[in-house]
Amino acid sequence: MKFVVAYRSLTGCTKKLAEAIYESIDEGEKELLDIKERPDISDADIVALGYYVIQGGPDDLVKDWIR
């Protein structure tokens, strides 16, 4: 099973949380990915997504990547 922890961080807080989640995964294959690099997660079985909130939702880069 492949786990992906994908994040977008402005101040570093979301990145720290994503790293903690990544470190807590102790089985299967895992990847920690920054959304600003627009990673391909099509082969992931489970995705944990974290991002900062601006004006009540994710920034445009995250919105586009999710689509």
Secondary structure in CASP SS format (residue, H / E / C, confidence):
PFRMAT SS
TARGET T0000
AUTHOR 0000-0000-0000
METHOD secondary structure of the structure
MODEL  1
M C 1.00
K E 1.00
F E 1.00
V E 1.00
V E 1.00
A E 1.00
Y E 1.00
R E 1.00
S C 1.00
L C 1.00
T C 1.00
G C 1.00
C H 1.00
T H 1.00
K H 1.00
K H 1.00
L H 1.00
A H 1.00
E H 1.00
A H 1.00
I H 1.00
Y H 1.00
E H 1.00
S H 1.00
I C 1.00
D C 1.00
E C 1.00
G C 1.00
E E 1.00
K E 1.00
E E 1.00
L E 1.00
L E 1.00
D E 1.00
I H 1.00
K H 1.00
E H 1.00
R C 1.00
P C 1.00
D C 1.00
I C 1.00
S C 1.00
D C 1.00
A C 1.00
D C 1.00
I E 1.00
V E 1.00
A E 1.00
L E 1.00
G E 1.00
Y E 1.00
Y C 1.00
V C 1.00
I E 1.00
Q C 1.00
G C 1.00
G E 1.00
P C 1.00
D C 1.00
D H 1.00
L H 1.00
V H 1.00
K H 1.00
D H 1.00
W H 1.00
I H 1.00
R C 1.00
END
